Amino acid sequence: MRTDVHAHLWSEGYLRLLESYGRPEAAAHRGLGAGDSAQDLAARFALNDAAGIDHQILSVSPQGPYFADAGQAVTAARYANDHYAGLVRDHPARFSAFAALPLPHLDASLAELARALDELGMAGAGVTTDILGRSLGDPAFTALFEELDRRGGVLSLHPSGHDARSPLIAAHRMRWMVGAPTEDTICAMHLILEGVPRRFPRLRIIHSHLGGALPMLLPRADDHLPWEAPDTVERPTEAARRMWYDTVAHGHAPAVRAAAASYGADRLLLGTDFPYQNGPQLRRAVTFLTEALPPEQAEGVLTAGAQLVRRREP
């Protein structure tokens, strides 16, 4: 089953809820074809069929339910997860979903994770590369990693869209073209330098966009480790191969080949970033893999998501 592990869907109700909590940027996700209306869903399914995509794993990122107010965060996370659970029940052949978590509130997030996995049958959890500006490598998030590791669970990561907190990105119209893969790269290195992939071997981490610039930086990171981060538990080239990476690369075959050479093709998973790759771009998200990689490797990438992320029955 060809499974897209990086696809978005936002309901009007969820976007309105975020706006009511003071997040006006949620409005930018309207009108993209990623809603839950009958018309949007029919068009999505037709596009997927044309592209040869059987199944999508949905996530609300980058509009995660992250608020300083715990009540708002919990309400938004439960709203998103209940909505997704209904979509999966209605379209089980088409959809699975990653749970939204009310971070940075750890106790509430662990409770919602348990509800989402055990009662709603969700495929894993999805979070952004930082939580309200806090690195995922922060020890405050260790309990989440521990619980997902205990379960052998999946954690899907997506850029937060906050320019990696750099004015050099924010002020120069590069939030998504440069800022997003920069956030992917920084997050992956935070986790590697904190030893997360080795400390939690049953935790299955999926990075967006091939891990950003990570394939080009791993040997450099290895060489710099002794004097810049000597307490790191293993070389970045080794730690990187413990994680997984979606193939959102906008048709750039050299990038996929570099990722396959750096991580191993068995660490790559089909991703489309729908609706941001749509129409011909959605089809290209599939076909360029068959052009970039040997046939057996390409088919393995296209179907690997179904093996890695198995939806649990509630």
DONU-719672 format. One record per residue: x negated, y negated, z negated of N, C-alpha, C, O, CB in turn; residue in one letter. Coordinates in pm, whole numbers, plus 50000, padded with zeros to 5 digits. Glycine has a CB too. Example, Ala and Ser with C-alpha at 12.3 -4.5 7.8 and 13.67 -1.06 7.14 Angstrom:
<recs>
486815056949220487705045049220486805033049220485765033249154488695044749095A;487155022549292486335010649286487104999749213486594988649196485925006049428S;
</recs>
This chain:
<recs>
499155011950000500005000050000499114987650000498294985849910500965000049877M;499274979050099498474966850109499034956450010500154951550024498494961150255R;498224953449911498684945449797497904932549787496674932549780498554953449666T;498634921549787498094908049775498084904249627499144902849566498924897749860D;496894902649569496804899949426496804885149393496714881449275495554906249371V;496904876549493496844861949471497954855449551497754851349665495444856149511H;499124854549490500294848549556501114841149451501224845549337501164859349627A;501674829849492502384821149398503874820949426504324822749539501824807049405H;504644818649319506074816249329506494808049207506194811749094506884829649339L;507184796849233507654788249124509134785849141509574781549248506864774849120W;509904788449038511334785449044511554770649017510724764148953512114794048943S;512664765549066513024751649039513194749448889512794739048837514314747949114E;513784759248820513974757848677512664756548602512564748648509514754769448624G;511664764348641510364763648575509694750248600509144744248507509454775048623Y;509734745448723509114732648754509804721248678509134712248628509164729948905L;511134721748669511854711448593511474711948445511334701548381513374713248608R;511304723948392510924725348252509554719048227509374711748129510914740148210L;508584721848314507264715848298507334700648307506674693648230506304721248403L;508124695748399508254681148412508854675148286508444664348243509134677648534E;509824681948226510444676748105509474676347988509684669047892511664685048068S;508394684347997507364684447893506214674847926505174675047859506834698547874Y;506394666548029505404656348058504354660248160503234655148156504724652547935G;504704669248252503744673148354504304669748492504864678448559503414688448344R;504164657548536504754653348664504134660248785504794661348889504624638548680P;502894664748774502234671148889502894684148930502624689349038500784673648857E;503774689648845504484701748883505334699649007505594709249081505374706448768A;505754687249032506614684349147505924687649279506604690049379507024669849146A;504594687749282503874690249407504104704349460503774707149575502394688049386A;504664713249377504844727149419506214729749479506544741049515504634736349303H;507014719249491508304720649557508124719749710507194713449759509304709849508R;509054726149781509084724649925507984731450002507744728150118509064710549957G;507314740949940506214747950005506614761650059505804768450123505074749449908L;507864765650033508284779050073507984789549969508104801449997507624782850200G;507584785249849507234794649742508254794249630507914796849515505844791449688A;509504791149663510564791349564511234804949559510784814549620511584780649594G;512344805549483513024818249466514404818349531515204827249503513164821449319D;514694808649618515974808649687516034820449785514994825749825516204795349762S;517234824249822517384835249918516664832050048516064840850110518874838049945A;516724819350089516074815350213514554816550202513894821850292516454801050249Q;513994811550090512544812450071512084826950066511074830550126512134805249943D;512824835249993512414849249981512484856450115511584864150149513284856449878L;513544854150191513664860750321512524856550414511964864950484515024857450386A;512194843750414511094839050497509764844850451508924848450533511034823750495A;509564845650319508334851550265508184866050308507124870250354508314850550111R;509274873750294509194887950328508934889850476508204898950515510494895050288F;509514881250561509264882350705507804879250736507194885950819510194872750782A;507244869050671505834865750691504934877150646503974880650715505474852950614L;505244882850530504434893950481504494905850577503474912150606504904898250341N;505674908850626505804919950720504964917450845504294926450895507284922050758D;505004905250895504234901851015502734902750990501974906251080504594887951063A;502324899750866500904900250832500444914050789499244916450775500604890350722A;501384923250768501014936650722500764937350573499974945650528499804941250794G;501434928750496501304928750350502544935450292503664931150318501134914150293I;502334945950213503454953350156503954947650025505154948049997503054967650136D;503044942349944503364939349804502554927249761501404925649801503074951649712H;503164918749677502474907249621502584907249470503614910949414503044894149679Q;501504903249404501504901649259501564886549231500634879249264500234908349192I;502644882249171502944868049155502284862149032502054869048932504444866049147L;501984849249040501494842048923501934827548932502114822149041499944843048912S;502114821148815502534807048812501354797448817501544785448831503344804348688V;500144802648806498964793848813498994785948944499474791149045497654802148801S;498494773648945497814766848834498754760148734498294753548641496874756648889P;500064761648752501014755348661501304764448542502444768648521502314751748735Q;500264767348465500424775748348501144768648235501174756348232499074780548301G;501724776148142502494770148032501594765947916501774770547803503534780047982P;500644757247943499644753247844499984739347791499924729447864498214753547904Y;500334738947664500704726347600500164726447457500084736847393502254724247601F;499794714547409499354713547271500464717447174500204722847067498874699347241A;501704714647212502854718247131503174733047150503504737347261504094709447166D;503064740747044503244755247055504654758947099504834768347176502944761846921A;505654751647052507024754547091507254752947240507924761147302507984745847016G;506694742347297506814740247441506094751247519506614756347618506254726547480Q;504904754947473504134765247542504874778647541504954785347644502754766747478A;505414782347427506124795147416507384795047501507664804747572506484798047270V;508134784247496509374783447575509064784647724509764791747795510114770247546T;508034777547771507684777947913507184791747954507544796648061506634767347945A;506354797947871505834811147905506944821547912506984829548005504784815547803A;507834821447815508934831047815509864828747934510354838247994509734830147684R;510094816147967510924813048082510304819048209510984825748286511104797648097Y;509014816448229508334821548349508354836648354508634842448459506884816548352A;508084843248243508004857748242509364864348261509484874348331507384862648114N;510384858748200511724864248219512164862648365512774871648422512734857248125D;511844851248424512194849048563511474859048653512094865248740511844834748605H;510194860748633509434870248714509944884548695510034892148791507944869548678Y;510264888148571510774901748546512054904148625512264915148676511024903848395A;512914894048635514124895448714513834897148862514474905248928515014883548693G;512874889548914512494891049054511944904949084512254910949187511484880449093L;511114909948993510544923249012511634933949007511604943349086509474926048906V;512584932448916513694942048912514504941749041514944952149090514604939048792R;514694929949096515484928649218514724933049343515324937649440515934914349235D;513394931749340512574934649459511344942949418510214938449438512134921449529H;511544954749364510394962249311509384966649417508204968349386510894974349239P;509824968349538508884972249643508034960349688506924962049739509634978049763A;508554948349667507884936349717506984929649614505944924049649508894926649765R;507384930049485506734921649386506314929349261506994938549216507654910549347F;505174925349207504804926949067504464912949017504564903349093503584937149047S;504084911748891503784898348840502774898948727502734908548650505064891548792A;501964888348720501074886148607501794877348505502434867448541499734879648652F;501694880948379502374873648273501724860048248500494858848251502394881748145A;502544850148224502084837248175501974837848023502794844347957503034825748220A;500984831047967500744831347823500764817247766500284807947832499414838247791L;501304815347644501414801947585500114797447518500104794147400502534801547484P;499054797447594497764792947542497764777847523498504770647591496624797347636L;496934772847431495854779447358496274785847226495434788147139494774769547331P;497534788747209498064793947082497924809147083498734816147143499564789747061H;496894814247016496504828147029497514837946973497834847847039495194830346963L;498024835446854498994844846797500234845746886500744856646913499394840646655D;500714834346932501884834247020501564840947153502424847647210502374819947043A;500344839047202499964845147329499874860247318500274867447410498634839547378S;499354865147207499284879647188500684885647176500934896647226498454883047063L;501584878547111502954883347100503634883547237504354893047269503754874647003A;503424873147317504034872647450503394882747544504074888547629503914858447509E;502094884947529501444895347609502064908947581502354916447675499934895747579L;502274912147455502884925047420504294926047477504664936547530502924926847267A;505064915447467506424915647522506394917547674507154925447730507174902447487R;505494910147740505434910647885505004924347936505534929248036504484900147936A;504044930447868503554943447915504464954947872504754963847951502154945847862L;504914954547747505654965947693507154965547723507774975947743505454966647544D;507734953647726509164952547749509514948747893510504953547947509754942347655E;508694940147954509004935448089508264943148198508584941748316508674920848099L;507274951148160506564959448257505694951748354505574955548470507544967348335G;505084940848308504274932548397502904938748421502444947248345504124918448339M;502254934248530501044940848578499784936748505498744943248520500874938048723A;499844926348426498684921048357499004906948316500174903048311497404921648445G;497964899148287498144885148250497394876348347496364880248402497664882548105A;497914864348369497244854548454497014841748378497934836448315498064851948580G;495784836648383495454824048316494594815748410494124820648513494714826548181V;494384803048374493524794448455492094794848402491834799948293494054780048456T;491184789448481489754790348453489334782248331488254784548276488984785848572T;490164773048289489994766648159491384764648101492364764248175489204753048169D;491464763347971492734761147904492694747547836492064745847732493034772547799I;493364737747898493364724047847491944719047823491654712447724494184723047716L;491064722547917489674718047911488744726947832487554724247824489634704747854G;489264737647773488434746547692488014758547775488844764647843489194751247565R;486724762047772486194773347846486784786447798487034788147678484684773847834S;487004795747890487444809147850486334816747776486594826947712487884817147972L;485124811747785484044817647707484054813647561483254818747483482744814047767G;484924804547524485054800147385485454812147298486354819647335486104788547372D;484804813947184485174825047095486634824947053487154835147008484314824846973P;487314813547065488724812947028489564822647109490644826647064489244798747045A;489104826547229489874835447315489464850147302489974858647376489724831147458F;488564853147210488084866947196489204876647166489204887847218487034867647086T;490154872647083491244881747047492054885847169492544897147175492164875246944A;492214876947266492924880347389492134890747468492714900447517493174867747475L;490844888847481490014898647551490044912147481490114922647545488574893547563F;489994911747348490024924247272491304932147297491274944247314489874921447123E;492424925147298493694932047318493834937347460494304948647480494854922647287E;493434929647558493494934647695492514946147716492804955547790493194923347794L;491354945447652490404956347660490974968947596490814979947650489074952447593D;491634967547483492254979147417493274985847507493404998047508492924974947285R;493994977647584495024982847672494484987047809495214993147887496094972347691R;493224984147838492734986147973493454977048071493754981048183492905000648015G;493724964748027494584955648101493844946948200492614946748205495314946848006G;494634939848280494144931148386494304916548345495344912748291494874933848519V;493284908548371493334894148350492974887348481491824887948525492374889648234L;493954880948543493744873848669493464859148641494194852748565494974875448762S;492394853848702491964840148677492184831448800491974835948913490484839748635L;492604819148778492874809748888492394795948846492524792348729494394809548924H;491844788048938491424774548901492554766448839493724768048875490874767249022P;492194757748747493204749348683493554737248767494594731048747492714744948546S;492694733848862492944722048945492654709048874493294698848902494354722048991G;491694709148784491344697248709489944692348743489274686048661491444699948560H;489494695348865488254689648919487004693748842485994686648846488354674648920D;487064705048773485964709248687485554698148590484404697348547484754713448773A;486534689648557486334678348465485234668948513484564662548432485994683448326R;485034668048645483984659548700484574647948778485344650248871483044667748789S;484234635548744484694624048823484114624048964484674617949054484344611048754P;482984630948983482394631549116483244639849211483144638349333480984637249108L;484074648649157485054655949237486364648349241486944646349348485274670149181I;486834644049125488164638049114488304625249196489364622649253488464634948969A;487254617449203487344604449270487034605149419486984594849486486414594749205A;486834617049470486394618149610487204628149691486684634049785484934621949615H;488484630249654489434638049734488974652349759489124657549870489664631149867R;488404658849656487884672349673488434682049570487824692449544486374672249666M;489594678849510490104686949399490204701649435489764710249359491474681849357R;490774704649552490984718649587489944723949683489604735749677492364720449646W;489424715749772488454721049868487104724249802486434733749841488244711149981M;486724716149702485454718249631485684721149483485024729649425484554706049648V;486624713849423486844715349279487284729249240486804734649140487864705549233G;488194735249317488714748449279487624759149281487474766249182489844752549373A;486854760749391485794770849386484694767649285484024776649235485184772549523P;484504754849255483564751249150484064756349015483284761648936483344735949144T;485364754748989485934760048866485824775248860485554780848754487394755848853E;486034782048974485834796648977484424800348936484204809348855486134802149118D;483464793248993482054796248967481694793948820481064802348757481144787649057T;482114782648768481804779248628482424789448534481764794148441482304765148594I;483684792948557484364802448469483664815948471483424821948366485834804048509C;483334820848591482644833748601481334833548524481014843048453482384837348749A;480574822648537479294821848466479494820348315478714825848238478474810148519M;480524813148272480814812448129481034826548073480484830047969482064803548102H;481844834448142482124847948094480874856648095480644864348002483224854448178L;480084855348200478854863248209477874859548097477324868348031478184861248347I;477674846548076476714842147975477164845547834476344846947744476474827347987L;478474846847814479004850947684479084866147672479494871347568480374844847661E;478714873347777478694887847771480054894447777480174906247743478034892147649G;481084887247821482434892647819482584905247904483184914947856483414882147868V;482064905848028482264918148107481664930648041482214941548053481654916348244P;480544929047974479914940647910480544943947775480694955547740478414938247891R;480924933647700481514935847568482884942147575483314949047482481594922747492R;483584939847685484954944847700485064953047829485674948447926485984933147701F;484484964847831484354972447957485664977348016485714980548134483474984147935P;486734978047936488024982647989488894971048038489934973348098488774990647883R;488464958848011489154946848059488824944848206487654944048243488764934247974L;489854944048290489664942448434489954927948471491104923648474490584952248514R;488884920548501488964906248530488944904248681488084909648750487804898448463I;489914896448731489964893048874489734878048888490474869948833491334897248937I;488694874448964488414860448994489004856749130489074865049220486904857748992H;489414844149143489924839149270488784835249364487654832849322490834827149247S;489124834749494488264828549596486844834249597485864826849606488204813549573H;486744847549588485444854449593484524850449478483324852749484484764851649725L;485094844249373484244839649264483564826449294482554823149233483204849849233G;484114818749390483504805949425482134807849486481974815649580483404797049302G;481144800749434479774801549487478964812649423477764813749449479074788249466A;479584820749340478824830649263477974839949350476834842649311479774838949182L;478444844949465477584853949543476244847649581475234854649590478294858249668P;476224834549604474984827849642474084824649524472904821649542475294815249717M;474614825149402473884820349285473334831349196472534828449106474764811549204L;473734843749216473384854149120471874856249104471394856448991474024867149160L;471104857749211469654859349191469014847149123468124848549040468964861849325P;469484835249159468994823149091469294823748942468444820548859469624810549153R;470514827948909470874828948767470004839148696469574836848583472344832748752A;469734850548761468834860548702467474854348669466954856348560468654872348797D;466914846848764465584841248746465544830448639464534828548572465074835648877D;466654823148624466684812248526467044816948386466874809648288467674801648571H;467544829148376468044833948248467004833348135467354828948026468534848048264L;465744837548157464794838248044464574825047974464334824747853463484843448092P;464644813948047464364801047982465594792547960465554783047883463374793248062W;466704795848027467894787548012468954794047923469664787047850468474784448147E;469064807247928470064814247846469494827847806470034838247844471424815947923A;468404827947728467694840547701468464850447616468084862147610466414837447634P;469534846047549470274855247463471384862547538472144869947477470874847647347D;471504860647669472524867247749472274882347750471134886647764472564861647893T;473354890247736473194904547712472804912447837472234923247824474454910147656V;473084907247957472654914048078472524904148192473074893148187473634925248115E;471784908148294471564899248408472884896248478473754904948488470554905548506R;473044883948527474254880648601474544889748719475704892748747474164866548649P;473514894248791473774903248904474434916148858475224921948933472464906448977T;474144920748737474764932848684476154929848629477094937448654473884938948575E;476274919048555477564915648495478614912848602479784916448586477424903448403A;478204906348711479164902848816479804915248876480954914748921478474894748925A;479084926348878479604938648939480564946048846481104956448883478464947848977R;480784940748728481784946548638483164940348658484144944748597481334944748492R;483244929948743484504922748762484984924348906484304930448989484334907848726M;486164918648935486764919549068487014905549121487034895849045488084927849064W;487214904549254487284891549321488284892449436488234901749517485874887149372Y;489194882649443490104882849558489434876449679488434869349667491434875649524D;490014879249797489344875849923489824862949986489664861050106489534887050020T;490404853949907490844841049963489584833350006488854828049922491694832749858V;489354832950136488164826450191488474818750318487564814250388487074836750219A;489754817250349490204809350463489544813950593489114805850675489904794550440H;489494827050609489024832850734487524832550755487054835150865489664825950845G;486764829450650485314827950666484624841450645484334845450533484754817350565H;484384848350755483834861850748482474862450679482244871750601483714867550886A;481544853050701480254853750630480404853550479479624859950408479374842350672P;481404846250428481604845750283482014859350229481524863650124482664835250247A;482914866250300483334879550255482174889450263482014897750174484514884650339V;481384888550367480234897650378479234895050265478654904450211479534895950516R;479034882350231478124879150120478654884749989477894889949908477914863950108A;479984883549967480574888849844480474903949839480174909649734482034884549833A;480714910549952480614925149956479184929649928478964939649859481074930550094A;478214922349980476814925749955476404922949811475574929949755475904918150051A;476984912649752476604908649616477254917149509476604920949412476964894149594S;478554920149525479304927349422479534942049456479674950349367480644920649401Y;479554945149586480054957949635481454955849691482284949349627480054968649524G;481714961249808483034959549869484144965149782485294960949792483074966050006A;483804974849695484824980749609485274971349498486174974649421484304993649548D;484654959549489485054949649390485884938449452486184928549386483824943749323R;486264939849577487054929749646488504934349660488774946149683486454926749783L;489424924849647490864927449654491504917349747491164905549744491514926949513L;492434921949829493144912849917493834901749838494554904349743494174920450000L;493604889249879494314877749826494654868349939493884866950034493474870549719G;495814861849931496204852550038496364838149991496234828950072497494857150098T;496634835949863496924822649810498204816849871498334804749886495754813249837D;499164825549906500444820649957501074811449852501074815049735501394832449992F;501614799849888501924795050023500864786250086501094780450191503194787450018P;499684785250024498654776250077497984782050201497434774550282497614773349970Y;498014795150216497784801250346499124806850390499694815650325496664812450340Q;499624801850500500984804650543500984806550694500054802350762501954793250500N;502024812950747502144814650891500904821350949500504831950901502374801150957G;500294815451053499094821451113497944823251013497174832751023498614813051228P;497834814050916496784815350816497004827550726496044833850683496694802750730Q;498264830850699498554842650620498134855250696497534864350639500054843350583L;498444855750823498024867350903496504868150910495924878950904498624866451046R;495864856450924494394856150928493784861350798492714867450801493904841850955R;494464859050684493944863650556493784878850553492984884150476494864859350444A;494544885750637494424900250650493464904050763492554912050744495794906550675V;493684898250880492924902650998491444899450987490614906851040493484896351124T;491074888350920489654885050917488864895250836487654896750855489454871150859F;489534902350745488844912850670488464924350761487384930050749489714917850554L;489354927750853489044938750946487974934651045487294943251101490304943051022T;487804921651066486754916751156485424915151083484364916551144487174903351217E;485474912450952484264909450876483584921950822482364922250808484574900150762A;484374932350792483844944050723484014956650807484894956950894484534945850586L;483214966850785483434979550853484834984750823485384981950717482384989850809P;485424992350916486834996250902487175002850768488194999550708487195005551011P;486355012050722486665018950597486625009350478487475010050389485675030550574E;485635000150477485564990250370486754980850375487354977850272484264982350378Q;487114976250494488224966950507489514973050458490274966550385488384962550652A;489784985450495491024991650451491014993850300492054992950235491255004950524E;489844996750244489744998050100490064985150028490734985349925488365002550062G;489584973850082489884960850022491374957750031491964952949935489084949750091V;491974960650145493384957550167494304965250072495374960350036493764960450310L;493894977050034494764985649951494304986649806495004992649725494814999550010T;493164980749772492604982549638493474976649529493494981849417491234976449631A;494194966049559495024959749457496074969149401496404968449283495694947649512G;496594978149485497604987649439497024997549339497725002349251498214995149558A;495735000549354495085010049263494655003249134494745009149027493875016449331Q;494194990849143493694983949024494834979348935494774980548813492844971949064L;495894974148997496984968148921498224976848938498914975949040497254953448966V;498504984948841499674993548845500734987748751500514986548631499315008148806R;501874984348808502954978848725503474989548631503745000748672504094973348812R;503604986048505504114995448406505624994848400506204984048409503514992648268R;506245006248384507705006248364508015001848222507435007148127508295020448393E;508934992248204509274987648068510004998347991510354996247875510114974948073P;
</recs>
